[in-house]
């Protein structure tokens, strides 16, 4: 007889929680969620904070440290409701996307708190509707640097920037990228453990932040002082995607021009000993296109801009 598969949970409660144990939803609602749930997902600290507020017997606990794939598997085996704890606003660079993607048929009951980004800008004593927000959580290096440059370069140059840092991309690493890219913000702050007893906010020049060490899950802010007092119409970026090569400020030789250049160079580069030096290579579009067509070519890409060098290596 075929084994009957367990249905996915019909309802997933996703509760925002901060470093002091404050949560989205009142105590009575939380107590009912705990009673009716088969699983409770959260970090040990989040579970401990919730126990201080809700004196109910807790269901089986699943630790976020198990990794997203294992947590999703545990939730998929649940017959009844699931209660998930997440920092701040779970719908803002949080777990709502993960759960919605994996459990499209489940009802998500989301109870958010203030986002860590809003808390960070509150500590900076400024508004933030005109801010670009970038998450480095679980992102590859090339995606992080691409998003940073997209935010810094025209036509989208925000008044403020917030980067949600990660163990792979801690604040000092993000600061180094901003320093090399010659970011034009007037103030830089690193905000850690917001809303908890260990809260720490450091404001310092960018080159100083590059030399220090921080909690890798901090938020790095960049803020311009001389911004217009009018409210922003929106914070939508002006972005044209689909570039063949990563580049900045449209510093790239267009495909039509590359075709003409290479048609002139090709007769001189067909020998096995041929060598091409691309001086001021920028994105590397000319030299890299040449070597695609002439694999035997010895190619040297020369560039002095450190941020362009990073893009060259990715390209």
C-alpha positions as CSV (number, residue, x, y, z in Angstrom):
1,X,0.0,0.0,0.0
2,X,1.4,3.4,-1.0
3,X,2.4,5.7,1.9
4,X,0.1,8.7,2.3
5,X,2.1,11.9,2.0
6,X,1.6,14.4,4.8
7,X,0.0,17.7,3.6
8,X,1.9,20.9,3.9
9,X,0.7,23.1,6.8
10,X,-2.5,25.1,6.0
11,X,-1.3,28.1,8.0
12,X,2.1,29.5,8.7
13,X,2.4,32.2,11.4
14,X,5.4,34.4,10.7
15,X,6.1,36.7,13.7
16,X,8.6,39.5,13.8
17,X,10.6,39.6,17.0
18,X,13.3,42.1,18.2
19,X,16.3,41.8,20.5
20,X,14.2,42.7,23.5
21,X,11.5,40.1,22.8
22,X,8.9,42.4,21.5
23,X,6.7,40.7,18.9
24,X,4.1,41.4,16.3
25,X,0.7,40.4,17.7
26,X,-0.5,40.6,21.2
27,X,0.2,38.0,24.0
28,X,-3.2,36.3,23.7
29,X,-2.7,35.8,19.9
30,X,0.8,34.5,20.5
31,X,-0.4,32.0,23.1
32,X,-3.0,30.7,20.7
33,X,-0.5,30.3,17.9
34,X,1.8,28.3,20.2
35,X,-1.1,26.0,21.2
36,X,-2.2,25.3,17.7
37,X,1.2,24.9,16.0
38,X,3.0,21.7,15.4
39,X,6.4,23.3,14.9
40,X,8.1,26.4,16.3
41,X,10.9,27.7,14.1
42,X,13.4,30.2,15.5
43,X,16.9,30.8,16.8
44,X,17.7,29.7,20.4
45,X,17.7,33.4,21.5
46,X,14.3,34.1,19.8
47,X,12.8,31.0,21.4
48,X,14.1,32.1,24.8
49,X,12.7,35.6,24.4
50,X,9.3,34.2,23.4
51,X,9.2,31.9,26.4
52,X,9.6,34.9,28.6
53,X,6.4,36.3,27.1
54,X,4.2,33.2,26.5
55,X,4.0,30.7,29.4
56,X,2.6,27.9,27.2
57,X,4.0,24.4,26.5
58,X,6.0,24.8,23.3
59,X,5.7,22.5,20.3
60,X,8.7,20.8,18.6
61,X,11.4,23.4,18.0
62,X,13.3,23.8,14.7
63,X,16.5,25.9,14.8
64,X,17.3,28.3,11.9
65,X,20.9,27.2,12.3
66,X,19.9,24.0,10.5
67,X,19.9,25.9,7.3
68,X,17.0,27.1,5.1
69,X,16.8,23.8,3.1
70,X,16.4,21.7,6.3
71,X,13.9,24.1,7.8
72,X,11.8,24.0,4.7
73,X,11.9,20.2,4.8
74,X,10.8,20.1,8.4
75,X,7.9,22.5,7.7
76,X,6.8,20.5,4.7
77,X,6.3,17.4,7.0
78,X,4.0,19.3,9.3
79,X,0.3,18.4,9.4
80,X,-0.8,21.4,11.5
81,X,0.1,25.0,11.8
82,X,3.6,26.2,12.0
83,X,4.9,29.2,14.0
84,X,8.0,31.0,12.6
85,X,10.0,33.6,14.4
86,X,12.1,36.1,12.4
87,X,13.9,39.4,13.1
88,X,12.0,42.6,12.6
89,X,9.9,42.7,9.5
90,X,9.9,39.2,7.9
91,X,8.6,40.6,4.6
92,X,11.5,43.0,4.1
93,X,14.5,40.9,2.9
94,X,13.2,38.2,5.3
95,X,11.7,34.7,5.3
96,X,8.3,35.6,3.8
97,X,9.8,35.1,0.3
98,X,11.3,31.8,1.2
99,X,8.1,30.4,2.7
100,X,5.8,31.8,0.0
101,X,8.0,30.2,-2.7
102,X,8.1,26.8,-1.0
103,X,4.5,26.8,0.3
104,X,2.3,28.6,-2.2
105,X,-0.9,26.9,-1.1
106,X,-0.4,27.7,2.6
107,X,-1.9,30.8,4.2
108,X,0.8,33.1,5.5
109,X,-0.2,35.1,8.6
110,X,2.5,37.8,8.9
111,X,2.9,40.0,12.0
112,X,5.8,42.4,11.4
113,X,7.8,44.7,13.6
114,X,9.9,47.6,12.5
115,X,12.6,46.6,10.1
116,X,16.3,46.6,11.1
117,X,16.8,49.2,8.3
118,X,14.2,51.5,9.8
119,X,15.8,51.2,13.2
120,X,19.2,51.9,11.8
121,X,18.1,55.1,10.1
122,X,16.3,56.1,13.3
123,X,19.6,55.9,15.0
124,X,21.1,58.1,12.3
125,X,18.2,60.6,13.0
126,X,17.1,60.8,9.4
127,X,14.3,59.7,7.1
128,X,14.9,56.9,4.7
129,X,12.3,56.7,1.9
130,X,15.0,57.9,-0.5
131,X,17.4,55.1,0.5
132,X,18.7,52.3,-1.6
133,X,18.7,49.0,0.4
134,X,20.9,46.1,-0.6
135,X,21.0,42.7,1.1
136,X,24.3,40.8,1.1
137,X,22.7,37.8,2.9
138,X,23.2,34.6,0.9
139,X,24.3,36.6,-2.2
140,X,27.4,35.9,-4.3
141,X,30.3,38.4,-4.5
142,X,29.5,39.3,-8.1
143,X,25.8,40.0,-7.2
144,X,26.8,42.2,-4.2
145,X,29.3,44.3,-6.1
146,X,27.0,44.7,-9.1
147,X,24.1,45.9,-6.9
148,X,26.5,48.3,-5.0
149,X,27.7,49.9,-8.3
150,X,24.2,50.1,-9.7
151,X,23.2,52.1,-6.6
152,X,26.3,54.3,-6.8
153,X,26.5,55.1,-10.5
154,X,24.2,57.3,-12.6
155,X,21.4,57.4,-13.4
156,X,20.4,56.0,-10.0
157,X,22.4,57.8,-7.3
158,X,20.5,57.6,-4.0
159,X,20.7,60.1,-1.1
160,X,21.1,57.2,1.3
161,X,22.3,53.7,1.2
162,X,21.8,50.7,3.6
163,X,23.6,47.4,3.2
164,X,22.5,44.4,5.2
165,X,25.9,42.8,5.8
166,X,26.7,39.1,6.2
167,X,29.5,36.8,7.3
168,X,30.7,36.6,3.7
169,X,30.4,40.4,3.3
170,X,30.9,42.1,6.7
171,X,30.8,45.8,7.1
172,X,34.6,46.3,6.6
173,X,34.4,44.5,3.3
174,X,31.4,46.5,2.1
175,X,33.2,49.7,3.2
176,X,36.3,48.7,1.2
177,X,34.2,48.3,-1.9
178,X,32.5,51.7,-1.3
179,X,35.9,53.3,-0.7
180,X,37.3,51.9,-4.0
181,X,34.2,53.0,-5.9
182,X,34.7,56.5,-4.5
183,X,31.2,56.6,-2.9
184,X,30.1,60.2,-2.2
185,X,28.2,59.9,1.1
186,X,29.0,62.4,3.9
187,X,28.2,60.1,6.8
188,X,28.9,56.4,7.4
189,X,27.4,54.4,10.3
190,X,27.6,50.7,11.3
191,X,24.7,49.6,13.4
192,X,24.8,46.2,15.2
193,X,22.3,44.3,17.5
194,X,19.6,46.9,17.1
195,X,16.9,46.8,19.7
196,X,18.9,44.6,22.1
197,X,21.0,45.3,25.2
198,X,24.1,44.8,23.1
199,X,23.0,47.5,20.6
200,X,26.1,49.4,19.1
201,X,26.1,52.3,16.6
202,X,29.5,53.6,15.3
203,X,29.8,56.6,13.1
204,X,33.2,57.0,11.4
205,X,34.9,57.8,8.1
206,X,34.8,55.1,5.5
207,X,38.6,54.5,5.6
208,X,38.3,53.9,9.3
209,X,35.5,51.4,9.0
210,X,37.6,49.5,6.5
211,X,40.2,48.9,9.2
212,X,37.8,47.8,12.0
213,X,35.9,44.5,12.7
214,X,32.2,44.4,13.3
215,X,29.4,41.9,13.9
216,X,29.0,40.5,10.4
217,X,25.2,40.9,10.6
218,X,25.4,44.7,11.1
219,X,23.9,47.3,8.8
220,X,26.2,49.8,7.0
221,X,24.6,53.2,6.3
222,X,25.8,55.9,3.9
223,X,24.1,59.3,4.1
224,X,24.4,62.5,2.2
225,X,23.8,65.7,4.2
226,X,22.9,68.2,1.5
227,X,19.7,66.5,0.2
228,X,16.6,68.2,-1.0
229,X,13.9,68.8,1.7
230,X,11.1,67.7,-0.6
231,X,9.6,64.2,-0.2
232,X,10.8,61.6,-2.7
233,X,8.3,60.6,-5.4
234,X,9.4,57.0,-5.1
235,X,12.5,55.0,-4.4
236,X,12.4,53.0,-7.6
237,X,15.7,52.6,-9.3
238,X,16.3,53.6,-12.9
239,X,18.1,50.5,-14.2
240,X,18.7,48.9,-17.6
241,X,19.7,45.3,-17.2
242,X,20.9,42.6,-19.6
243,X,24.4,43.9,-20.1
244,X,26.8,41.4,-21.7
245,X,29.6,42.6,-19.5
246,X,29.5,44.1,-16.0
247,X,30.4,47.7,-16.2
248,X,29.9,51.1,-14.5
249,X,28.7,54.5,-15.7
250,X,28.2,53.1,-19.3
251,X,32.0,52.7,-19.5
252,X,31.8,50.0,-22.1
253,X,32.6,49.8,-25.8
254,X,29.2,49.1,-27.6
255,X,28.8,45.8,-29.6
256,X,28.8,47.7,-32.9
257,X,32.1,49.5,-32.1
258,X,33.6,46.2,-30.9
259,X,32.7,44.6,-34.2
260,X,34.5,47.3,-36.2
261,X,37.6,47.2,-34.0
262,X,37.9,43.5,-34.1
263,X,37.4,43.3,-37.8
264,X,40.5,45.6,-38.2
265,X,42.5,43.7,-35.6
266,X,41.7,40.1,-36.6
267,X,44.0,39.8,-39.6
268,X,46.9,40.7,-37.3
269,X,45.9,38.4,-34.4
270,X,45.3,35.1,-36.3
271,X,48.8,33.7,-35.7
272,X,49.4,31.4,-32.8
273,X,51.9,33.8,-31.3
274,X,49.6,36.8,-31.5
275,X,49.3,39.0,-28.4
276,X,46.8,41.8,-27.6
277,X,47.3,44.4,-24.9
278,X,44.1,46.2,-23.9
279,X,45.2,49.4,-22.1
280,X,42.6,51.1,-20.0
281,X,40.5,47.9,-20.4
282,X,37.5,49.1,-18.4
283,X,35.0,46.3,-18.5
284,X,37.3,44.3,-20.8
285,X,34.7,44.1,-23.5
286,X,37.1,44.5,-26.4
287,X,39.8,42.1,-25.2
288,X,37.3,39.5,-23.9
289,X,35.3,39.5,-27.1
290,X,38.5,39.1,-29.1
291,X,39.6,36.0,-27.1
292,X,36.1,34.5,-27.5
293,X,36.8,34.5,-31.3
294,X,40.5,33.8,-31.1
295,X,41.1,31.3,-28.2
296,X,44.8,31.0,-28.9
297,X,45.3,34.8,-28.3
298,X,47.6,35.9,-25.5
299,X,45.6,38.7,-23.8
300,X,46.7,41.3,-21.3
301,X,44.0,43.6,-19.8
302,X,45.5,46.7,-18.1
303,X,43.4,48.9,-15.8
304,X,44.3,51.3,-13.0
305,X,40.8,51.7,-11.4
306,X,40.5,49.2,-8.5
307,X,36.7,48.8,-8.9
308,X,37.1,48.2,-12.6
309,X,39.6,45.5,-11.8
310,X,37.1,43.7,-9.7
311,X,34.6,43.9,-12.6
312,X,37.2,42.7,-15.0
313,X,37.9,39.6,-12.8
314,X,34.2,38.8,-12.7
315,X,33.8,39.3,-16.5
